[in-house]
């Protein structure tokens, strides 16, 4: 492959002379000074004409820079701008057929399967989603293809070797849909271009509508004889001329969509809209030419404006739901300061964040965002982690503490060792969970999509039947009735009823600190009857502390703690962290450091909810609950053992120590549990801790004793949960995800408290991004409100069509009124869904 790397390292002269340069896009020699330039790789590149300039901008705006980096010899012929664009798209398709290039854009890949995400430009409705999915599914080798109407993101899986990204792009382009890999650059460029085009179309329609109204309104308020024939003719021709920009610019997207559907021998939502616009314009033009008074130019401009306004409002609602993804994508900085030779040397170099590797040491200056995930190796400071946790106050971080990419240093500079990069980082995992949540479609949304696809062809058939019927009754009313039927029917409102509300609800909860990751989760939360909490790390803050260590034999307290720490190893369990904090040489993130300074445990085996077994210097020890240790110790606990002991250490036939561990209740636990009770949820506590400790927490949060189970093993917790489910209860389970996996997996809805490294591994239905429990009550409120709003949307969309369509067929609605009604129907659905963005003063009182 011929490289053009030499073009990248030689800067352009300040004066672009003839014959010195070739056109950056087409490769032909420059016949004079460069007429156009484009910035690429930080340098200005010469372009010979407007056509090359337009095509080069198309490629770079789409994030397809690899075309210029990997292309073969530059093309030597060009035609029109349109020809150049088509040729370029074919060349890019060919480029993506190369495995070395396509590999950069695959989301997942193994020996037999490939998966990629594409951003699809041109999606305007549920019919477009169906079209894209159908086209992709017909590509040989494709196993699954799903397109999200909210994010315009297509997720495609195919068998390795059967097809490629280039073929997928070509298949979509054949039906008028443009697609490129869903990189951040491509997605943002396409959305920016869409928004700019939508604003131009909307502005032209608005200006035309206002101007046409100036000439039309007098005809509504004055008798025909009061306006001269010349004035009426002038007003009519003015309306004709002012409506032309609406047809040529503003309504173009409707015509393109309708033409695309007709080429595929199908009828989409744009078809009846286009037919209504064209038919109304042609009939008005004919009437104007013949000197008649049946002119509807004002109706056309108003119809198009209101439809575009509804689409723009829907697009704005979608943009609102994507703001979190944008923030997460842009959270980490593009550059970082790497330290060469640490810890011997401290030479600084500025590098791109994407070249960092695990093990690199970087410097995070005051006020700077953390470039990737890592662990502090020098210094201490406070960091703003509000992007990840929603916590507005900076949190202290010191030696060995984990830092997540996107956090902002609010204090002194620190040095951090990189642990995870790229898609393995916490912020990348959070972004993927968010995108997955927005891509999920609940059952009622899929039903609405199927129904709305049938409405458009039925509308056209109904309009034709109405026209024939009225031709026999009153031929003069046949055409207006047909236009009114085409204009009044609104499948858009039905298609938007669920997706708009769901996307806004998910976005609202993400801002509150609860990330929904699966379809139908909000529906289940709305229908829930019970909520089950773990105690440690869920209702309590999880930062356990060792109050006292009571020796039950001759071993010293320091040796007891050293053995306990060695047995716990690098476990993330709160008990392990409490022991580690007590032992001065322990580091929570590195077991190898522990083994350097303390005893080394071998043959470690953990029993969930009970304890851990290990061998140190040939002696087998057990650390855990009393029952767990008693199984190897033959005699009872020595007299005088503290009744407050939580953890026990023993070896074969000998009790060694009792460890008293304390925990503190979360600041908002009582208020949150009370709010959930007001919301109608019965609260349960299932804990493996002692009864007296669990009772203290239950009393503090107001949970009655009959709803509390203490001393529970994971299997006992699971049995209790299954008992609730057998009573046809819908149960939400909340836990920290460490030893609650069985319960979380069996619950109707599982909510995990995910922080740091846990976040990318969690498979729960929802994730609490911070330790606070208040978002649980918010979720209950938002889920119920979403259900109400969706029902209202469906009721409105169905009632509108049931009432308006018969009236239009009966000739009781004029084309102008039908146009207004259809557009307002979509506006009502979107505006009603936007109410989910409101934040009432007390969310759990409604």
VONUPA-561293 format. One record per residue: x, y, z of N, C-alpha, C in turn. Coordinates in steps of 0.05 Angstrom, whole numbers, plus 5000, padded with zeros to 4 digits. Example, Ala and Ser with C-alpha at 12.3 -4.5 7.8 and 13.67 -1.06 7.14 Angstrom:
526448865156524649105156526449345156
525749555142527349795143525850015157
This chain:
501749765000500050005000501850255000
501250424982502850664979502150865001
504150955017503651135039503951425030
502451605043502751885037503852025062
505451865077506551985102508352225096
509652225072511352455067509752715065
507252695057505652935056505053045084
505152865104504452945131506653085146
509153035138511453145153512553395140
511853455115512853695102510753915104
511254125119509254335122508854485096
506354585092505754745068507355005069
508355095046509455365045507355565050
508055805058506156015063504856095037
506156065015504956124989504955864973
502555774965502355524951502855574921
505055484911505755534883504955304866
504655374840503955174820506154964818
505354724812507154504805508754404829
508754554851510254464875508554264891
505854294889504054134905502153984888
501153764898498953624886496553664904
494153644892491753664907491653444928
491053514953491053324975489053104970
486753164957484752964953485052794928
485152934905485152794880487952724870
490052864880492752804872493652934846
491953084833492853214808494553454814
496453524796498253754800496654004802
497554194819496254454822497054624799
495154754786495754924763496255214771
496055264797496355534807496255534837
496055764850495755774879493355614888
493555484911491355324922488855494926
486655404913484155554917482855494943
483355254954482155174979484255014995
483855015022485654855039483954725060
485054515072483754365093485854285114
485154305140487054225161486853925165
489153795164489253505168491853445183
491653295205493953235222495453485231
494053695236495253935246496654105225
496354035199497554195177495454265157
495854485143494054575122494754425096
492854305083493254155058491854305035
493154315011492054464989489954294974
487854424964485854294948485454464923
484954334900485054474875482354604867
480054504879477554614870475454574892
473054684887470854664906469954374909
470054214888469153944889470953784908
473553804905475353654923475053754952
474654014955474254134981471754014995
469653994980467153884991467453594999
468753434981469053154987470953105011
473153255012475053235034473653295060
472053505060470553575085468653355093
467353225073465553005078466952775093
469352715083470852495095471752555123
472952785127474052855153471752905173
469553025165467253065183466052805192
466252605176465152335183467052175200
469352295207471252145223472751925209
472851945182474051735166476851805156
478451915174481151995167482851765157
482151525164483651295155483651265124
481651395112481651385082484151505071
485051735081487451875072489951735082
489751605105492251485116492851215102
490851085091491250815081490650775051
489850985038488950955010491350874992
490650754970492750694950493350954935
494550944911495151184896492751364894
493251624897491051814896489651804870
487051844869485551834843486552054824
486351994799487352174778485252284760
482752234767480652344750478352424768
476852624760474652714776472452824758
470052824767467852934751466553154768
463953134770462453324786462853274816
461953464832462153424861460553164869
458253124857456652884863458152634855
459452634832460952404823463252354842
464652564850466852534869465852414895
463652504905462552404930461952104927
460652024906459951744902462551574900
464451674885466951534882468351504909
468251714924469551714951468251504969
465551504969464151304985464851024978
465150974951465950704942468750634952
470450834951473250794960473350734990
471650885005471550845034470450565040
468350485025467250215029469450005024
471050045003473249854997475249855019
475750095031477650115053476749955077
474149965083473049825106472849525102
473249435077473349145072475949025080
477949195085480549095093480549045123
481348795130481248715158482848895176
485248985167486949155183485649415191
483949515172482549775178480049725195
478449525186475949475200476349395229
478649265235479249175263479149405283
479849655273479849885291477149965300
475049875286472349975291470549755302
471549515306469949295317469649325347
467149285356466649295385467449035398
466948805384467648545394468448365371
470348195376471348015354472447765366
471747535355473047285362473347115337
473946865341474646695318472346665299
469846675309467546615291465646845288
465747045304463847265303465147535304
463747735292464548015292462148185301
462748405314460648595321461648875318
460049055306460749335303458249505308
458749755317456649955320456950165298
454750225285454750425264452850655272
453650895264451851125268450451165241
447851155241446251165216444951445213
445751585192444551845186442151815168
439951935175437551925158435251795172
435551705197433451595213431551815223
429051805215427052005223424651895238
424251625235421851515247422151215251
420151085263420250805267420450645241
419250745220419450605194422250605184
423750815189426550825181428150615196
427550585222428850385239428350105227
425850055221425149795209426549745183
426749955166428049925141431049855145
432350005162435249955167435749675177
434049595197434349325208433849115187
431849155170431248955149433448935129
434549165120436749165101439249025112
439949095137442248965149441948665153
439448585161438948305166439148135140
438748265117438948125091441748095081
443648235093446448205085447447925092
448547775073449347495080451347485103
450747305122452547275145451647425170
449947635167449047785190447247625207
447847595233446247435251444147605266
444947845275443048025288443648315280
441548475278441848755272439648915286
440349105303438449265317439249555314
437249725310437650015306435950165327
437250345341435750495361434850765350
432250815352431151065341432051305356
432751285381433551515397436451585391
438251395391441151455388442051435359
440351325341441151275313443451085311
443750915330446050725331445150445323
446550335304445950065294448149875306
447249655319449049455329448649205312
450849125298450748905278452648695286
451748445286453448215291453448035265
455747935258455847755234458047545238
457747335221459747115222462347205209
464547145222467147215211467547105183
468447285165469047205138466647215119
464247265129461847265112461347545100
461947755115461548025105463448215119
463148475116465048665128463648935131
465049125143463849385147463249525121
464949495101464449625076461849535063
461249265065458749165053456349265069
456649285095454349385111453749675104
455849845101455450125094454150145066
455049985048454049985020451049905020
450349705036447549615037445749835047
446549985067444950205078444850435058
447050495046447150715027445250665003
444950404996443150334973440250414978
439550445004436750525010436650805020
438750955016438751245023439551305051
440851115065441751165093444751165093
445951365105448851385107449751275134
451851125134452850995159455851015160
456851055184459751035189460150925217
462550815223463050715249462350925271
461150825293460051005313462251115331
464351235319466351365335465251635345
466451735366465451995377465652215356
467852225341468152435320465952415299
465452175289463452145268460752205279
460152115303457452155314456852455318
458752595330458352875336458253045310
459952975291459953125265457253085251
456252835250453752785237451452925251
451452915278449253045292449353345289
451753465289452053745285450953825257
451653665237450653725210447653695209
446553495221443653455222442253695235
443353775257442054005272442154255255
444354305242444654545226442654535202
442354305190440454275168437654305177
437054195201434254215212433554505218
435454655228434954945235434555105209
436055045188435655185163432855125151
432154865151429454795141427254925157
427554915184425555025201425355335197
427655465195427655755191426355835165
426955695143425755755117422755725118
421855505131418955455133417555675149
418855755171417655965188417456225174
419656315160419556565146417456565124
417356335109415356315088412556325099
412056185121409356175133408556455141
410356605153409556875162408957055138
410657035117410257205094407657135079
407156875076404756785062402256875077
402356865104400156945120399557245116
401557405112401157685107399357735083
399657565063398057595039395357445040
395157245058392857075058390757165079
391657265102389857345123387757545115
388457745099386257935090383957795076
384557575062382357435048380457295067
381457235092379757105112377857305126
378657555127377157745143375457945126
375857945101374258125084372657955064
370258065058368557935039369957945011
369157744994370457724968370257974952
367858114954367458344937369058584947
370058574972371558804983374458794974
375358574963378158554953377958524923
379358704910379258704881380458454869
379658394845380758154832383758164828
384658414822387558444818389158394844
387958494866389258454892389258154900
387058024894386957734900388957584883
389257654858391157524841394057574850
394557824858397257894868397857734893
395957714912396357564936396757264930
395357164911395556884904398356814892
399256984874401856944862404156984882
403757164901405757204922405856954940
403556834946403556584961404856364946
404456344920405756144904408756164905
409756414900412656454900413956404927
412556494948413656464975413556174985
411856014973411655734981413755554967
414855654945416855494931419255424948
420455614964422655534981421955315001
419455315010418555105028418754835015
417854814990417954564975420854484969
422454674961425154614951427154564974
426654694997428654675019427454535043
425254645054424254545080423054265077
421554215056420153955053421853745040
424353815034426053635019426353365033
426653375060427153125075424752935073
422253045071419852885068419852755040
420552905020420652804993422752584990
425152635001427252434999426452175012
425252195036424351955050422151805035
420251955023418151825008419251684983
421051824969422251704945423851454951
425251454974426751224982424850994987
422551045000420650835006419350724980
418750904961417450814936419350644920
421950704920423950544906424050264917
423450234943423449974956420649844956
418749964941416049864938414649834965
414950044982413550045007412650335013
410850355032409750625040410550675068
412150895072412950975099411451215108
412251325131410751555142411051805125
413351825111413752065094411952065069
410951835062409451815037406851975038
405051925058402552085059403152385063
405252445078405952735082406652855055
408352725040409252835014406952854995
405252644994402952654977401152894984
400752945009398953165018400253435009
402853465013404153715006404053764976
404753564960404853594931402053634920
400153474929397353494919396253774925
396653864949395654134957396954354940
399554334936400954534920399954534891
399854294879398954274851396154384848
394354294866391554394863391354694866
392954804885392855094889394055244865
396155124853397355254830395455244806
394155024802392155004780389955194784
388955214809386755394815387655684810
390055754818391156024814391256084784
392255894769392555944740389855974726
387855834737385155854726383556084737
384756234756383256464767381456384790
381656144801379956054822380856164849
379356094870379956194897380755974917
380855724907381555504925384655484928
385755664944388655674947389355594976
391355414978392155315004395155345009
396355554997399255605001399855645030
398155785044398655835073398555565089
396755385081396555125094399154965090
400254975066402754825060405054915078
405455175079407755285094407255225124
404755255134404255205162404554905168
403554735150403754445154406754365156
408354455137411154375138412554485162
411954735169413254855193412654705218
410054645222409254505247410454225248
410554085225411753815224414653835231
416054025219418954055225419354135254
417554305264417854385293417554135311
415653965304415253715320417753545319
418853515295421253345292423653475306
423753735305426053875318425753845349
423353865359422853825388423553545396
422753345379423453065385426453025384
427753155365430653135363431953265387
430953485397432053615421431753435445
429453295447429053105469431052885468
431552785443433552575440436352675447
437052925439439553045446439853055476
437653125490437753135519438552875531
437452655519438052395530440952305523
442152435504444952355496447052535509
446152735525448152915537450052765556
449052575571450752425589452852275573
452152155550454152015534456252205524
455452445516457352645507459252725530
458152765554459852845576461752625583
460852375582462652145588464752115566
464052155541465952135519468152345521
467352585529469252805530470352845558
469852665577470652715605473652715607
474952515596477852495599479252685579
481452815587482852995568484252835546
484752975524486152845502489152815506
490252985524493152975529493652915558
496052815564496852755591499852805594
500752855619503552895625504752645636
506452505620507652255629510352305641
511052155661513652175675515451945666
517752015654519551815644521551745666
521951485671523951385690523151395719
520551425725519651425753520251155765
521251135791521651355810524451475810
526251365793529051465793529151745782
527751785759527752045746524952155744
524752415739522152555737522052725712
522952615690522852765665519952765654
518953005647516153025639515953035608
513952915598513252945569510252945566
509353105547506453125541505852935518
503952755523503252545503500252535500
499352425478496452375474495552165494
493152205505492152015525491851735514
491351715488490851445476493451285472
495751405478498251245475499251145503
497751225524498551125551498150825553
499750695569499550415573499550355603
498450125611498450045639501250045649
501650165673504350175685505650445682
504750605662505750885659505051045684
506851235691506251425713505851695701
503551825708502852085697502452285720
502752535713502352745733499652875728
498052895749495453035747495653295762
495753515747496153775759493553875772
493754085788491454205800489554315779
486954255781485054345762484854175737
486453965735486553805711484853555714
483653465692482153215693483952975690
483252755704484852515702484452385675
486652305662486452215634485451925632
485951765652485051485651485051375680
484351115683484251005710487050945720
487350965747489950905759489950915789
492250895801492650895830494751105837
494151265858496051475866498551345878
500851425868503351325878504951545893
504051795891505452005906503552245908
503252345933501652585937498852515947
497452725955494652695962493152955955
490552925949488953155940486053095943
484353275934481453235933480553235904
478653055897477853025869474853055867
474053195846471153225839470452985822
468752805833467952565818464952575811
463952815809461052845805460152725779
461852705758461052585733460352295736
461752155754461351875758459351805780
459451965801457851895825455552085830
455552325818453552515824454052675850
456252605864456952735889458352995883
457053225891458153485883460553565899
460953465924463153535940465653375933
467953505931470453365925471053165948
472152935940472852725959475852695962
476852645986479752625990480852365978
483152385966484552145955487452175962
488651945971491451955979492851705969
495251645979496851425969495351165968
495551025945494350765939491350785933
490151025935487351055927487051045897
484750935889484150915860483051185850
483951265826482851495812481551405786
479151505780477751445756478051665735
478451585710478651775688476251965688
476752225683474652415683474352565709
475452465731475452605756477252855754
476553065769478053315767479553365793
482153425790483753475814483153755824
482153775849481454035861483554135880
485853985883487854065902490654055891
492453935906495253935899495753725877
497853755861498553555840499153285853
498553075839499152805848500352645824
501752425831502752245811501051995812
500351885788498551665787499751455768
499551195776500450985759497950875744
498150865717495950785700495350485704
492850415709492050135711490250045689
488550215678486750145656486650365636
486350295611486350495589484050435570
483350635554481450595532478750495542
477750285528475150185534474950025560
477249985573477249845599476850025622
476850285618476550475640473750485651
473450595675470850615688468950795672
469951025662468251205648467351085621
469050925608468250785584466150575589
466450435612464350245619461750375625
461850605639459450755644458050845619
459750935600458551025574457250805559
458450565560457250335546454650255559
454550255586452050195600449850395593
450650655591448650855584447650815556
449450765537448550715509446750475507
447450265523445850025523443050075534
442950245555440350315567438650465547
439850655532438250815513437450645489
439050435483438450265460436250065466
435750015492433749815500430949915493
429349735481426549805474424649625489
422949735505421049575520418949465501
417249275512415349135495413349325482
412349515498410249685487411349855464
413949915465415150075443415249915417
415949655420416049485396413249445384
411249425401408449395391407649645376
408349885387407650135374409050155347
411550065345413050075320411649905299
410749665307409449495287406849615277
405249735296402749855289403150105271
405150265278405550515262406450455234
407750225229408650155202406150095184
403950015196401549955180399850195175
400150405192398450635190398850785164
401350815155401950975131400650855106
401050595100399650485076396550495079
395550445103392650465106391650745102
393250945110392451225105392151285076
394051195060393951245031391551105019
390950855027388650715016386050845025
385950935050383551075060383051335045
385251485040384951735025383851684997
384951474984383951404957381051324957
380251164978377451084980375651314985
376551505002374851735009374551914984
376651944968376452104943374451984924
374551714921372551584903369751624913
369351584939366651614950365651894947
367252094952366352374949366052454919
367452314902367052374873364252314864
363052114877360252054870358352234885
359152354907357352534923357552824913
360052924914360553204906363453214895
363753194869366453194857368253424866
367053654872368653884880370053854907
368953664923370053624950371753374951
371853224929373352974929376353014936
377553204921380453254925381053364953
379653574963380253674990379953465012
377953295009377553085029379952895029
380852815005383152635003385652755016
386153015010388453155022388153165052
385753225062385253245091385852975105
385052745092385552485104388552435105
389952495083392852455083394252625104
393252865108394653055126393953005155
391552905161390552895189391752655204
392252435189393152185203396052225213
396452145238399052195250400251945263
401651765247402951535260405451625276
406451865271408851955285408351965315
405952065323405352085351405351815364
404251615351404151345362406951225365
408651275344411351165345413151295366
412551545372414151695392413151665421
410751545424409451545450411251415472
412551195465414151055486417151135485
418451135461421351185461422151455473
420651665467421351925477421251935507
419151825519418851825548420951645561
421551415549423451235561426251365561
427051485538429751605536430051825557
428051995560428152215579428252115607
426751905613426751785640429551675647
430751525629433351415633435451635637
435251845621437152065624436752205650
434252245659433652375684434952225707
434551955707435651795729438651785728
439851785704442751785703443952045715
442552265711443452515724443052505754
441152345764440652325792442552125805
443951965789445951775801445051485799
443051415783442151135779442151075750
443750885742444050815713442450565707
440450595690438750365681440250225658
440549965660442149825640440649615623
438049565630436649365616433749455609
432749345587430049415579428049315600
425849455602423549375620424249415650
426649515656427349545684425449755697
424949975684423250185695420350085698
419449915679416849805682416549625707
418649475713418649295736418849465762
420449675761420749845785418049975791
416550055771413950175775411949975787
412249725780410449515790411349375815
413649445826414849305848413149325873
413149115890411649115915413549105939
415948995936417848965958420649055949
422249135969425049195964426749065986
428848915978430448765997433248895998
434148966022436849086025438748886039
441148896030443348786046444048996066
445548926087446149126108448849256103
450949096104453749206103454349306075
455049556073455749676048453349766032
450949716042448549806028447050006045
445949916068444750106087446850246104
449150106108451350226122453450316102
455250486110457150606090459250406082
459550176095461449976085464250026094
464850256106467550306115467850206144
468149936146468249816172470849886187
470649886213473049946229473249736251
475749656257476249466279476249606305
474249556322474149676348476049556368
476349286367478049156386478748876376
481048776384481948506378482348366405
480848166411481048016436482447746431
484847726443486347466440485047256458
484647026446483446796461485446586468
487946646461490146466467492546626474
494946516467497446646475498546836453
497146846430498147006407497747296413
499647466404499447756408497547876387
496348106394494448236376495648306349
498148396348499348466323499648226305
500347996316500647746300497847656290
495847686307493147616299492247776275
492748036276491948206253493448136228
496048076231497748006208496747746195
495947546211494847306199492247356186
490447516199487847576187488147726161
490047906159490448056134491547876113
493347686120494347506100492247326089
490347236106488147066097486247216079
485647466085483847626068485147706042
487847726042489147786017488248056005
487848055979486948305966483948315962
482448175979479548175977478348455978
476348515962475048775963472848785985
472448566000470348566020470948776041
468848916051469249126072470849026096
470448776104471848666127474848666122
475548586097478448576090479648856090
478049056081479049326081479349426110
477549346127477849436155480349326168
480949066163483348946174485849076162
485649126136487949246123488549526133
486449676140486849946150488249936178
487649726193488849696219491749616218
492449466197495149366195496849556178
498949666189500349886176501649816150
502449566146503949506122502149406099
499549406103497849296082497249516061
497149436036496149616015493749486002
491549625999489049495991489049395963
490849485946490749415918492749215909
494649145927496848975918497448755938
496848515933497448295951500448235952
501848285929504648235928506148415948
505248655953506448835972506048716000
503648606005503148486031505048256037
505448086017507047856021510047926025
510848156017513548246020514148306050
512148406064512648506091511248326113
509448156106507948006126507847716119
506347556135506147266130504847206103
505546986092504446906066502546676069
500046716059498046506061497746356035
497646086037497345916014494745756016
493945635993491645465992489145606002
488845865994486546016003483945915990
481845896007479245815997477145976012
475346115997473246276010470546146007
468946166028466246066028464446316031
462846366010461346616009459546646034
459746876047458046936070458946796096
461146646095461946496119464746576128
466746546109469446616117471446516097
474046506105476146426088478046236103
479146036088481045846099483745876084
485945856099488545876087490745746104
493045696092495245566107497545766108
498645816132500945986136503045826152
505345806140507545656154506645376163
505045246146504244966151501844946170
500845166180498545156198496045256184
493845096185491345186172489745356191
488845586181487245776197484545816184
482645896201480045966191479346246202
478246416185477446686193474646736182
472646786201469946836191467946836214
465646736208463446736228464046526250
462646546272463046356294462446066285
460246036270459545766260461645656242
462845826225464845736206467345646220
468145786241470645706255470145476273
467645456285467045236303467244966290
466944956264467044696250469744556251
471844706258474544586261475544596289
474244746306475044766334473244596351
474344416366472744206380471244316404
472344516418471144596443469844866440
468244956460466645196458468545436462
467345676456468845926460469645956489
472046056494472946106521471046296535
470846266561469246446577470446736576
468646926576469547196575469847306547
469147146526469347246498467247466495
468047686483466247916480463747836464
461347896474458947836459458648006434
460248226432460048406409461848306386
463248086390465147996369463647926343
464748016321463647966295465147746279
467747746283469547586267471247416286
471747156278473246976295475546856279
477846816292480146686280480746436296
481246216282481845966295483545786278
484945596291486445396277485345126287
486644916278485644646286485444626317
483044586327482544536356483344766374
483445016363484245236380482945496371
481645636390480645906385483046096388
483446276370485646466371484846746378
482646846366481847126371478947176364
477947386377475247486370475747786362
474647856339475148126329472448276328
472348506340469948676341470148886319
468248876301468249056278465649226278
465949476275463649666276463149776248
460749876244459949996219458150236225
457850416207456150656211453950666190
451650766198449450786179449851016160
448950966135449151176115447451416123
448351656116447051896125444151916115
443651816091440951846079439451586080
440351376095439051116095436251136106
435951266130433251276142431251426125
432151656114430351826098429651676072
431551536060430951386035429051156040
429451006061427650786067424850886073
424651106087422051226093420651316067
422251426049421151516023420151276007
421551056007420750815993418150706005
417950726032415450636045413050806036
413451066034411351246025410551175996
412551075980412051005952410550735950
410050605973408550355972410150105972
412750115978414449885978414849776006
414649516009415249386035418249326036
419449416057422449406060423249166076
425249006066426348776080429348816083
430448706104433348706108434248416111
436048326094437248066095440248096100
441248006122444048046129445347796141
447947776136449447556148450547626175
450147876184451147966210449447866233
450447916257449047826281446447966285
444547836299441847946302441848216316
443548246337443448496352444448726335
446448686318447448896301445448966279
444248766268442248816247439848966259
439048896283436849026296437349326300
439849396307440549676310440049836284
440949716262440549846236437649856229
436149636233433349626226431749836242
432349866268430950066284431650346274
434050396265434950656256433550736230
432950546213431650606187428650556188
427650456210424750416213423650166200
425149946199424249696188423349516211
420949416210419849246231421248986233
421248866257422848626263422048386245
419448366238418548136222419648156193
420648386185421848416159424848396159
425948306181428848296184429748006187
431847926172433047666175436047706179
437047606202439947636209441247366208
443947366207445447116206444946946182
444247076160443446926136445846866118
446046616109447946546089446846626061
448546646041447446716014445146536005
445346276011443246096003440646146019
440846216044438446286060437146546050
438846736042437746986031436246926005
437346745989436146675964433446535968
433346355988430846215995428646406003
429446606020427446806029426446966005
428247045987427347195963425447035946
426146775942424446605925421646575938
421646575965419046555978417346795972
418547035971417047275964416047255935
417747165917417047145889414746945884
414746725900412646525898409946635906
409946855921407446985929406547195909
407747175885407247365863407947655870
410047685886411047945892413148025871
413248285865415448385848417548515866
419948395866421948465887424348605874
425048825887427548965880429648885900
431948795891434148725910436448925906
437449035929439549225929441849125945
444249105932446649005946449149125934
451449065947453949175938455249005916
454048775910455048615887457348435894
458348445919460648275926459847995934
458047975953457047715962454047685959
452847865943449947865940449047765912
450947645897450347575870447947385867
447647175884445247005881442647155884
442547325904440047475909439547665887
441647815878441248005856440447865831
441547625826440847485802437947385801
436847315824434147205825431947405828
432647655835430547855840429247945814
426848065817425448175794427048405782
428248575799429948795791432348785810
434748785798437148795815438549065812
439149185835440549445835443049415851
445349455838447949425851449149695856
450549715879452049955885454849925872
455250045849457750005834459550235837
462050185845464050395847466650295836
468150465824470850405815470950165797
472649965805473149735788470749565785
468849575804466449405802464649475779
464749725771462749835753462749675726
465149625715465249495689464549205690
464349085714463748805717460848745725
459448955732456648915742454748835720
452948655725450948575705448148615716
447848795735445248845747443449005728
440849015735438949165718439349465721
440449545743441049825748443449845766
444850075765447250115781447050385794
447350385821447650635836450450735833
450850975822453551075816454851195840
453451235862454551345886453551175910
454651205934453651055957450951145966
449951375957447351485967445051305958
442951285974440651125968438251295958
438451555959436251725951435251675923
437051615903436151555876434151325874
433951155894432050925893429251035893
428651225911425951345912425451505887
427551635877427251785851426451595829
427751365828427151165807424251075808
423351025833420550935836418651155825
419151405832417451625823417651655793
420051655782420351695753419151465737
419551225747418450985733415351005732
414151065755411251095754410351325737
411751545738410951775721411351715692
413551565685413951485658411651315648
410751125664408550955656406051115651
405551315669403151485666403351645640
405751765635406051925611405851765586
406951525586406751345562403751275557
402351215578399451155574398051405564
398651635574397451885564398151925534
400651875527401551905499399951715481
399851465489398351275473395351345471
394251425494391451495494390951735475
392751935476392352165459392652095429
394851935423395351865395393051705383
392051515399389851345389387251505387
386651655408384151805408384152015386
386452145381386552345360385952215333
387251995327386851865301383951755298
382951635320380251525319378151745314
378551985325376652205322377152355296
379752425290380352595268379952465241
380752215238380552085212377652055202
375751955219372951955209371952225202
372652435217371752705211372852795184
375452725179376552805153375252655130
374652395134373252245113370452355108
369152455130366452565127366552845116
368852955111369053225099368653445119
368953385145368553585166371153735174
373353655163375953785169377153885142
377954125142379254235118382154155117
383454165094386254095092388054265111
387354525114388954695132388654595161
386254535170385854435197387154165201
387053995181388353735183391353755186
392553945171395453985173396254075201
394654255212395254355239394954135259
392753975256392253765276394353555276
395253465253397353265252399953355266
400853595259403253695271403053735301
400753835309400353885338400153625353
399253405340399053145353401853055362
403853075343406552995350407753185371
407153445369408153635388407153575416
404553495418403453435444404853195457
405352985442406752745452409552815463
411052955447413753025455413753215479
412053415478411953605500411053465526
409253275524408353125548410652965559
412252845541414552685550416652855564
416953095555418953275566418353345596
415953285605415253335633416953155652
418052945641419752765657422352905665
423053125652425453275659425053445684
422553485692421953655715423053525741
423753695759424653595785422953715807
420853575816419053675837420653705863
419553885880420953935905421153685922
419153525923419253275938418253045920
420052905908419352725886417752485896
417852415921416452175930413652235941
412852485940410152545950408052525928
408952515903406952505881406552215873
